[in-house]
Amino acid sequence: MAFDAGMLARVLAEIKGEALGAKIEKIHQPEKDQIVIITRSISGGRKLLIDAGANNPRIGFTFTQKENPPSPPMFCMLLRKHLTGAKLSDVLQPGFERVAVLVFETYDELGFPCRRYLIAEVMGKYSNLIFTDENKKIIALLKPVDFTTSSLRQLLPGMTYEMPPAQEKKNPLDADLESFSAEYERAGSEKGADKFITSSYLGISSSLAREIVFRATRHTDTPLKYCTAEELWRSFSSVIDCIKHGESLPTMITDETGRPIEYCFTELTHYSAPMQSKHYETLGELLDAFYDGRDREMRVRQRAADILHLLTNAETRLLKKIGAQEEELSSCAMGEEYKKWGDLITSNLYILQRGMKKVTLTDYSDMRDDGSFGECEIELDERLSPAANAQRMYKKYNKAKTAKVELTKQISLARAELEYIYTVFDSLTRAETPSDLAEIRQELHSSGYASRMKGYTAKKNSTPAYSKFKTSGGYTVLCGKNNIQNEYITHRLAEKTDYWFHAKGVPGSHVVLVCGGEEPDGADFTEAAEIAAHYSKATGGQNVEVDYTLAKNVKKPASGKPGLVIYHTNWSAVVTPDADKIAAMKIK
């Protein structure tokens, strides 16, 4: 679902209830199109996220900890200068547009009271964040808009802010039965009821329109001729009343695998099994749950494009190399035939002559059921003597024998490197911050891929930022998100009496259950195994087998790639990880 005007209205109502009158403590810009404003009031601290990106624009409270860049961007510095210590005095939504205006009471450079406005336009690819003075003169903005970008409206520092061009649609907050019926009559009877709502009224998404139609007719694709204006108005007005002054019911729809599909500020009844409905206490929690995974995946794709390109090329190269070597290895099976042919030529030298191209000889090693012997046809080099032809066959035999040994070794090395590449691919799926990606680049650099990483400069080693969890029994669990972190917690942090976990047979995180010399309960072992299963390629699966053993039994082989370990003494557990349970166990 798009972040529509109805969702924005309910989010702003939540912000008014929680943060109105709060003071601005800090401002961060973790991404080029994201601002996080940390507020403080009598009720406590809140983090307000404004995302003006093209993919997932939104505004709302967030509970997610985001990593900030080493040096803040200029836009962030300017907001800090003007708004640190300011008071959030009002939150507005002009004309039911997807525009949020945050009003701040602060002081200017001379110490006189003044107002500042932070305007968030949540409009898909046209989303923007504009900072103005009390006269709506633009001080700074996230994305300048000039004539080359838009001929309808320009947004540049020094200009006076103007609202986006008005649409030829009605404000649903002003609708009544009479005006709604008039719009109904003007629409064609063959028109879908959901299309009628979205084309006639501002700020209503397609998903919410389908919900309104479903509540009226029990179908989402009902044409207008099959429902009356009064039936449609009843469900339409109930949703609008919820937007105006009703209670929000933050709802998310997930598929059978738990993947988020849709969300809304009210109940979505038009989804049925296998889709599942999940409710949240606040809209901020709902938005975090829906967007966090999408944001992380999108950011990783953007920032890790060079790593993905390198890994994809390496995978293609290795698969091609292994295929060619296996084909060559299959041809080495002719080695024994070459030896046999050399023996046959040697034993029949007295009947062979130089210049013969082909000869058929009796093969005494091939006795048939009737007591006769088979025959063997051999191609000869007419330029060579019979003895030289025999030596030629022996040379081919020796070459095939040597090649078989070397090709087997090379195929094994190539497969090991391919498995390592897959572990790095798996690490990318769990990368959450720029630090995680920096560690993966460092790992690839140290693993011999420096020549393929253009412009990369090795940085000074720092402590890897691994994840921590707390079990129900109070034990700490360490979890690596990439091979650098895996090595650090397994070989540097884990004590001999701690337990080490890893999903069996698939790439995944190293997990260490820190025991402190004690023996944890079975529940603690199960939870540690669930963490190992969740942070592996088997995540989302059921009955995942996890190996675990004492950390002292886990060794790194000589010259092994980062993250590669061997162990021989272990136990196994079969678990089904629960993502929500594991998220609750994580130490922030």
N, C-alpha and C positions, 0 to 999 in steps of 0.2 A: 504494500500500500504506500502511496505517496504521502508525505507529511502534509496533509491538506489543512485548510483554514479551520475546520472543526477541531482537528487535533491540536492545532496551534492555540486555539481559544482555550481549550481545557488545560494545556500545559502552562499558559500564561496565568490562568486562574490558580494553578498549583504554585507558581512562582510568587504570585501576590500573597497567597496564604502563608508562605514559608519565609520569604526573603524581603518583603517590603519593609523599608526602614533599616535594612542591614547595611553595614559599612563594608567597603571593598578593602580586603586585606592584601590580596596578591592577584596578579594577572599573568597568565602563561599563554604561550602559543606553541603547543607541542607539534602541530603540523602547520603547513603554510596556509591552510584554509580553516583552521580550528583555533578558537579562543576559549580558554577556561578562566572564569572569574570566580575567585574564592571570596565568599562573603562571610561575615560574622555578625550574629545578632544574639539576643537574649536566649533564643531557642537553640543556639549552637551554630556551627559552621556548615556551609553548603558550598558545593562546587557547581557552577552554572556553565554548561557547555554550549557553545554556539558553533555549529559546523556549517560553513558556507561553501562546501565542496559541491561539485556537480553530481556526485553519485548518491551520497547519503546526507543531504542537507537537513538540519533540524536544530532545535533549541530545547533545552531542558536540563534538569538536574542530572548529574552523573555521580556514580560511586566508584568509577573505574580510575585506577592510578595510571596516569600517562607519563611517559618519559619526555622530558623537555630537552631541547637542543642545547649544546654547550653555551651558545651566545644567542640571546633573544633577537628576533627580527625587529626591524625598525617600527612596524605597525604596533607590535607589542610594547616596545619602549615608549612610544607616544601615548598609548592608552595608560601605561603605568604613570607617566608624568601627570596626566590630567585627572585620572580616576582613582588612584591609590588614596584611600582615606575618604573618598566620596560616599554619599548615602544614596541608595537606590530608593527613589521617592515614588515612582510610578511605573507601571507596565501597561502599554497600550497596544491595541490592534485596530488600526484605522480601516473602517469600511469593510470588515470581514475579508480583508485581503491576507495573503500569506506574508504579512509584514509585521514584525514585532518591534516596538519602540521602547527602549529602556531609558527612563528619565533619571538623571543623577543630579543631586544637589552637591555642589562643591564650591571651590574658591578659585578665582583666576590668579594670574601672576602677581597682581597688586594686592591680593588678599580680600577682594570684594566677593560677596556671594554671587554665584552664577549657576546656570544650568548647562548640562551637556547631555547630548542624545546619542545613544548607540542604536543604530537601526539595522536590524537583521532581516534581509529579504530572503525568504526560504522558498525559492522558485526553481528548483531543479538546476539545470545548467546555467540559469541566469541568477543564481543565488549570489548574494554579496553582503558585505558588512561595512556600514558607513558610519563614521564618527563626525558629529556636527556640533556647532556651538548653539547658543540659545536662540539664534536667528535662523537656524537650519542651514547655516553656511558650512560647507563641507571642509573639515579640517584634514581628514585622512580617510582612506577607504582601502579595503582589501584588494579589490579588482577595479582599476580605473576603466571607464567606458567612454571611448571617444567616437568620432564620426566613422572611423573605420570599423568599429564594432557594432554600432547601432545608430540608425538615422532618426529614431523616435525619441530617444532620451540619452543624454550624455551625463556622466557622473565623473567629475574631476575635482581635485582640491581647489577651493576658492569659489566654486559654483554653489548656487542655492539648491538644496535638495528638493526634488519633486517626486511625488508618488509615481509608481509605474502606471502606464496608460490604462484607463478604465476599460473593463470588458463590457460587452453588451449583454450583461446578465443581471438578474435581480439578486438583492441581498436576502438570503434565506431567513435572517433574523427579523426582517420586516414583513415576512409573508403572513397572510391570514387565509382563512378558507375561501373568501371571496376572490382575492387576487390569485390564489393557487388554482381555483376552478377556472378562472379566465385564461390562465396560461395553459391549463389542461385542454380547454376547448380550442385554443389556437394551434395546438400540436396535432399532427396527423394521427388518426386512430391506429395506423399500422406501425407507428413508431414504438420502439421498446420503451417501457416505463422507466428503466434505468437511464437510457439515453435522454429521455425527456428531462429528468432531474438534473443530470450533469450539464446539459446544454442550456437549461433555463436559469439555474441558480449558481451563484459564486461559491467557490471553495469546497465543493463536495466531490470527493474522489469517486472513482468507478466502483471500488469495493464497498464504500458506504452506501452508494446509490443502490447497488444490488441487495444490500442488507435491508434497506427501506422497502424495496419491492418485495423481497421475500417475506417480510413481516406482514405485508398487506395481502399477498396472494399465495404464499407458500412455494413460489417459484421465483427464480432470479431473472428469467428472460421473458417475462410476461409482456405482451403488447398492451398498449393503452386501451384498446377496445375490449379487453377482457378484465378490466378493473375500473371501478368508478372513481371519480375525483375524491369522493368522501373517504373511500377505503384507503386510497393512497395518501390522502392528507393526514389521516389518523397516525399512520406509521411515520410519515415525514415530520409531523409536528412533535411526536414523542422524541425523536432524535434531536430536533432543533431545541426543544426544551432542555434536553440534557446538556447541549452545548451552552445554552444561556445560563442556566443556574442549577442544573442537576448534578447528581453525584457521578463521578467517573467510575467506570469499571474496567481498568486496564486489562486488556485481553490480547493474548497472542495465540495464533493458530500454528501448530506444528504438524509435520507429516509423520508417518509411522516410524521414521528413524529419529525423530526429535528435531529435525531441521526446521528453523523458523520459516513460515510461509507468508503470514499476514499478521497485522496488529491493528488495534483500534482502541479508542477511549471508551467504547461501549461493547456490550456482548455481541458477538458475531454468530448468529444462529443459522446462517445459510450454509455452513460447513458441516459435513457429516463424516462418519467413519470411512476410512481409517484416520482422517484428520482428527487432531485432539486440541481441545481448548485449555489454555492455562491462564490463570489470573494472577495479577501482581498487586502489591499494596499501593504503589505509586506509579505515575506515568514515567518518572525518571528511571525506576527499576525496569519497567517494560522496555523503554528505549535502549537501555544498556544491554538487556538480554537479547534484543532483536538485532542491534547494530554492531555490537562489539566484535563478533566473529567476522562479519562482513567488512568492517573497517580494517581489521587486522589483515585479512586476506588481501584486500585491495592495496593496502600500504606495502605489504610484503611483495606483491607483484610489481609495484612501482619501483621500490627501492632495490629489489633483488633481481632486476631484469638482467644485469650482467652475470650474476651467479647462475640464474636459470639458463642463460645462453651457454655459459661455459659447461654446465653439467649436461645439458642436452647434447651438445657437440661431443662431449666425452663419451656419453652413453652410446650415441650413434657410431662413433669411431670404434669403441670396444666391441659392440655387437657385430659390426662388419668384420673386424679383425678375428673375432672368435669364429664366425662363420667360415671365413677363408681358411683358417688354420684347421678347423674340423674337416673341411673338404679335403685339404692336403693330407690330413692324418688318415682319412679313409683310403686314399691312394697308396698309403704305406703298407696296406694289407697285401699288396702284390709282392712284398719283400720275399716271402717264403717261396713264391712261384719262381722269382728270379734265381733263387738258390737251387731249386729243383732243376730248372732249365740249364743252369751252369753245370750241374752234376751230370745231366743227360748228355750234354755236348761233350764233356770231358771223357765220359765212358764210351763215346762213339766217335772219337777223333779219327779212327782208322777208316771210317766210311764217308767222312765229310771232306769237302774240298773248298778252296777259296773261290769266291764268285757265286756261291749258292745263296739265294734269297730266302728260301724257306725249306724246312726239313721236317719230316714226320718220323718220330722215334718211339720205340716201344718203352712204355713207362712200367717198369717192373714193380713199382710201389703201388700200382693200381690193379690188384687182382680181382677179377670178376667171379660171379657165382659158378660159372661153367669152367673155371680154371684158366681161362685165357687172361691176357694182360691188355690194359688199355693203351691207347696211343696218344702222343702229345705232339701237337704241331707248334713249331718254334720259328719265329721270324729272326733271320740272320742279317748281319751287315755284310753285303757282298764284297766290300772293300777290305774286310779283315779276314785273317786266317781263322780256321776252326778254333784254335787255342785262344786267339785274341777275342773271339766271340764269347768263349767261356769266361774269360777274365772280365769282359764287359758285363756279363750277367752277374758275376760276383760283386763287381763294383756297385751295380744298382741295388743289390741286396744289402750291402753294407751301408750305402747311403740311406736306404729306406729304414734300416734298423736304427741308425743314429737319429734320423729325422723323427722317428716315432717317439723316441725318448725326449728329444728337445721340444717337439710340438706339444706333447703331453704336459711338459713343464710350463711352456708358454701359455697354453690354454688355461691351466690352473691359475697362473699369475693374473691373466686377463679377467678371469671370472672373479678372483678376489678383489681386483680393482673395481670391477663393475658392482660388486656387493657394497664396496665402500661408497661408490657414487650414489647408490640407492639410500645409504644411511644419511648422506648429506641432503638428498632430496627430502627425506623424512624430517630432517632437522628444520628445513625451510618451512614445513607445514606448522611447526611449533614456534617459529620465531615471532616474537611479539614486539620487540623494541629495536631501535637502531643498533644498540649494543649487541643484541643477539646476532644480527646480520654481520656486524664488524667481527665478531668471533668466528663466524663461518668463513668469512674472507681470510682471516688470519689462519684458520685451519687449512684451507685450500692452498694458501701461500706456502705454509710449512710442509705440505704434502707433495710439493713439487709442481704445482700448477701456476707458479709465479709468472712464467713466460706467457701464459694465456690470459693473465689478468692485467689488461692495459691500464696504465696509470695508477696501479695500486702501490702503495708504499707501506712496508711493514711498520707497525706501531709498537711502542713499548708495551710489554706484557702487563696486563692488569688482572685483578682477581675476577674470575668468571662470575657472572650474575645468575647463579642457579636458583631454582624455586624451592620453597620450603612448605611443608604441610605439617599439621598436627593431628595425630590419630585420636580416637575416642579415649584411649588409655593414657593420653598425654605425652606420647613419644613423638619425637621430631623425625620427619621423613625428608630426605634430600632428593631432588630430582633434577637431572640435567636435561637441557633442551637441545643440546648439540654435542658433538664429539669432544669439543674442548671442555665443556662443563662436565660431561660424562667422565672423562679422564681425571678431572680435578677432584670430583667427589669420591670416585672409586679408589684412586691411588694416593690422594693427599689428605682427604678429610676422614674417610672411613677407618675406624679402628678394627683390629682383628676380630673382635667379638661382635661387631655390627653385622647385620644381615643385608645381603645384596640381592636385588631383584631385577629380572629382565624378561620381557615377553619372549616366549620360545619361538625360534625360527623366523622372526620378522625383525626388521629394523625398529629400534625404539630407544627410549631413554634408559639410562642406568638409574636405579633407585636404591637408596641406602636407608635402612631403618636403624636409626641411632639408638642403641640399647643402653649405653652407659654401664655396661657390666651386668645388666639385669636380663631376665628372660621375659619378653612381652607376652601378653595373652594372645589367643588365637585370633581375636577380632583385630588386633593391631597388625598381625601378619596378613590377614585378609585385606585390610585397607591399604597396606603398602603394595600388595599384589595388584589391587584394583588401580592404583596410581600408575604402576608400571604398564598395565594393560591399556589404560586410557591414553598414556603418552607413548604410544607405539603405532605402527601401521595398522594394527588390529583394532584401533579405537572405533567405538560404535558397534563392535561385534558382540556376540554372546558366547559364553563358555570359552573364554580365552585362556590358553595354558601359559602359565608364568613359572619360570625357573627361579629358585632362590637358594642361596647358600651363604655360609659365613664369608665375610669379606676377605679373610686370609686365604681362601681357596681360589680367589680370582686373580689371575696373572695376565700380564701383557706380554705377548710373544715378542721375541727379538725382531727389530726392524718392522714391527707391525704398524699399520696405519692408525691415526688417532681414533680412539674409541674401541679398537679391536681388543678383545680379551678372550682368554680360554679358562675353562674350569671343568673339573671332572666329577667332583663330589657335590651333588645337589639334590634338592627335593623339588616337587612340582605342585602347583595349585591351579585350580580351574575357577576363574572368576568372571563375572559380568559387571563391568564398571558402570557406575552411574555418574554422569557428568555433573549434575547439580550437587550431589553429595561430595564429589571431589573438589568442586569449586568452593564449597562451604568449609572444607578442611584447609584450604590454602591460606598461608600466613601472608598478609598484605605487606 
